[in-house]
Amino acid sequence: MTEQAKGPQDGGEPRGNTPDLPIRVLIVDDLRLYREGLAHALGQRPHILVVGTAARRETALAEVARLRPTVVLLDMAMSGSIA
């Protein structure tokens, strides 16, 4: 019988996140200070890798294709929003 993976409620790592596979994050926001601050804060986490930032939707779409992030943090209220 195999042991089931423990989640955070069981005192283990969050399911799906392993030290070998960092969460690849792309930050999209038109405010440079916000992008840089969030990238710095997330960069302090051992299982998170900020792979890039973008200030415009056109750049963001190209960066998603190029960088293949796991997660995109997107400011939905930015001018020219992708949504």
RAURPE-V226920 format. One record per backbone hydrogen bond with DSSP energy under -1.0 kcal/mol. CO is the residue of the C=O (numbers start at 1). NH is the residue of the N-H. If there is no record, write none. Layout:
CO;NH, CO;NH
//
This chain:
7;10, 7;12, 8;11, 14;17, 18;21, 23;49, 24;70, 24;71, 25;51, 25;52, 26;73, 27;54, 28;75, 31;35, 32;36, 33;37, 34;38, 35;39, 36;40, 37;41, 38;42, 39;43, 41;44, 42;45, 45;48, 47;23, 49;25, 52;27, 54;29, 56;60, 57;61, 58;62, 59;63, 60;64, 61;65, 62;66, 63;67, 64;68, 71;26, 73;28, 75;78
//
